[in-house]
Amino acid sequence: MIPKKTIQLFASIGLCILLFNCTYKKEKTDCKRSQNVSIEYKLPLSFSSIDTLFIDDLKFTHVTKSDSIVLGSYLPNLEMVLLEVNGKQGKTKMNKLDIIRVLASKLKSTGNYKILNGPELITNGVLKVSRTDGKMIEICTSKGYLAKVNAIP
């Protein structure tokens, strides 16, 4: 038989773990559905590890190490580590064009999305995208995500 105090201790630990996950886990809060969608990042471009962009079934988070970007559904953060040698880091600052270019490239590489404004993407920093199969796109963000997402005609 397990002592009552042990059960209470485990229950308290479980509750703490549950509360921690509920408090710090950001879920989809702001969603838009449309045939065509635009995304524009807003300053200050400083993202935490829980800031998330959801595009259909894809989930994008932001990282600070540049080599992580090629490994998965990751987007640059404001400050990126380009190189690390002997405990010293070579860093660079990113801007909204850098983030949008990486996102556009990742979406296009899936074969499921087409970029509607390729040439002007570099000048205005707004990504306009649609699905190649003509279906609706659902774009959601975590609460407080630093991008303006709009359904466009």
N, C-alpha and C positions, 0 to 999 in steps of 0.2 A: 504494500500500500504506500502511495506517495503522500508525504506530509502536505498538509493544507498550505503551509507557508511556501513550499516549493512550487505548488500549482499557482499560487498567487504571483510569485516571482516570474514564472514563465508567462503568465497572462499579461503582466505588466510589460515585459520585454516585447511580447507580440504586439501589444497595443502601441508601444513606442515605435516599433518598426512600421506598423500600419500607418501611424500618424506621420512619420517621416516621409514615407512614400507618397501619401496623399498631399502633404504640404509642399514637397519639393518637385513633384512630377507635374510638368506642364502638359496639358492635353489640348486638343483642338478646341479653339474657342470662336474664332472668327472665320467663317467659311463663305466662299462664293462659288456658284456654279454657273457656267456659261459655255457657249461654243468657243469663245475667244476670251482670254484673260490677260490683263497687264499686271506687271510686278515692278515696283520701283522702291529701292531701298532709301531709307531716311537716315540722316545723321543722328547720332554720333557713330553708328556702325559698330558698336561694341556689344557683342553677343556673349551670353553665358552658354554653358554646355547644355542647358535645358531649353534654350530658344530654338524653336523648330518650325520648319516650313513643310507642309504636307501637300503634295501634288498627286492626286488620285491615290495610288498605293505606294508612292515614293515618299520617304521621310528624309529631309535634309536637316542636318545640324551643322554648327560652325566649329571649326578647329583652329588652333594657332600654329600647328606645325605643317609646313607646306607639303611634306611628303605624304601626309595623311589624305590629302585631297584626291590623289589618284587611286586610293584604296577603296573608296566607297562613296556613299551619298553624303559627302561633306562639302561645305562651302567655306571660303576664307572668312576669317575674323578681321577686325581692324588692324591688329598687329600680328604679323606672321613670322615665324622662325624659319629662315631659309637654310641655315647651317649651324651645326653645333659641334665645336671642337674643344676638347680639354675644358669643358664646363663653361665655355664662352659661347654666346649665341649671336649669330648675325641675323638681324631682324629688318623687316621692311614694313611700311604702312600700306594698307590696302585702301581702295576707295570703292564707291558704289559700282563703278564700271567694271572693276576686277571681279566683284562678286557676281554681277549680272552675266558677265562673259562665261564664268565657270558654270553657273546654273544653266545658261543656254546650251553650252557644250554638252553637259551631262544629260539634259533633256533630249537633245537632238540625237545623241549616241544611242538612246534606247530604241529609236526607230518609231516610237509612238507619238512623237510630238514634232510639230514644225514651227519654226520661228517665223513670225509674220513680218517682222521689221528688222531683218538682219543688218542692212547698211546703216540705218539710223540708230541702231542699238548702241553703237560705240559713241555716238555724239550726245544722245539724250539720256542714256542710262535707264531707259524703260524697256523691259522685255515684254513683247506681245507674243503669245503662244496659243496654239490650238492643237487638237489631237489629229493625227493623220487619218483616223477612222471616222472622223466627223462626230464622234460622241461628245457629250458634255464633259468639261474638265471641272473637277472639284479641287479648289485650292483653299487650304485652311492654314491658320497660323496659331502658335501658342499665344497666350495672353501677353500683350505688350511687345510682340515681335515688331522689329523696326523696319517694316516694309509696308507700302501701300499696295493693296491688292484690289483690283477692280474688274468687274465684268464689263467687257466692251462689245459694242454691236458688230 
